[in-house]
Amino acid sequence: MEHISQLTAEIRDKAAYPDILVISTIFLPKEAVIGEYIYNRCLQDPERVIVLAASCSGDQVFDQGQQFPVYRWFYPIYWRSGFVGSILKPLVNILCSFVLAIKLYFRYHYRYIEWGHGYDFPSLLLLSYLLPIRFFIYLHGNDLLYVLHNPVLRSLFKLTLKRAEGIVCNSSYTRDYLRTAFRLDTPTHVINPIIRPEKFGNNVASPSSLDDLRVRVRQTYNIPESSIVILSIGRLVKHKGFDRVIDNIPLLLTFGVDVHYIICGEGSSESELKSLAHRLRVDKRVHFAGYVPERELAGYYAACEIFAMLTLSDTKANRMEGFGMVYLEASYFGKPVIAPRLGGVLDTVQHEENGILVNPNSGYEVFQAFNRLCKDQQLREQLGRKGKELAKRRTLHRSLYKSEGRNAIL
């Protein structure tokens, strides 16, 4: 790993013929959906990529273990959050990615840039004029929304998209929203995120290990083996719909379902959700796990019978469910999913195949889905098996370069 001040230092080349510079402000080991997406992309062609990213905690050890070179620009720790960071970080991202990309060009003479998200795109636009390269830009959902309400950013963003060799969307929904917001002739590709089992640790390899994890998690919350466990994972904010699940717990108990609900995550709505559970007298049935590291999530997926997230989408608030990674993870672990019928979720959850899609604002529809899955073990197993199959599907990023011919990377 190199920071901007160390670029001239001698390093060990890890790529034989690297010709793709992948740039992302978010890159592992930071736990983030975009960072995971970009990292999985790099693992597909480690001999061909160079990575340029922002620094984060633990990056030096992580970067040294990669099969490809990783360069980073530096963030002071006090910039990584708060008001000062929100103002300075975009400027630093644009400046550092621009300067470092030029210096790396003279080192590697790469032919392509893959820009990992729509954020901080002015750097990419300038690079496209200054360097003899072609580029692809990735869009995930919220990064598309944030430019729409600023006429200057919108115009520059549209110019950037027009100059791109291709646009990569993480879901069909993101692609469709892009087409509605901008009329473009640029080739657009949908490449869904994929599951990297290693992120969950070594315990996911064998059924016996998962069974041990299942028992351990249930014992932590004093949940009997005969109980049905519903699981949700995400930031505890209002639009994630945790309250809609809690509302159904007393109803399910009334209908004879021995049910518990585990929520993994932290956020501003935590006290409100705990108060709701207390008012409904199900606080003994609703368990707040707090923040759970990725390597421990396997136990929670193993411990549940149903995974449910009833997220609401609000594009006016610069918030969009571009894909919904947790639904894919639940399917990977063979769990049936209850999800909203909207956004990028539709790329992940197929109705009556690996889950049940509902209108999250319809209390009746949501309850019927929970009641049905809680009482029908055969259906849960059927949807779970299909979910495992769907979670293995993937489109490789090398398909973006298929026009290069047989001597490329195909």
Order of alpha helices (4+ residues) and beta strands (2+ residues): beta-alpha-beta-alpha-beta-alpha-beta-alpha-beta-alpha-alpha-beta-alpha-beta-alpha-beta-alpha-beta-alpha-beta-alpha-beta-alpha-beta-alpha-beta-alpha-alpha
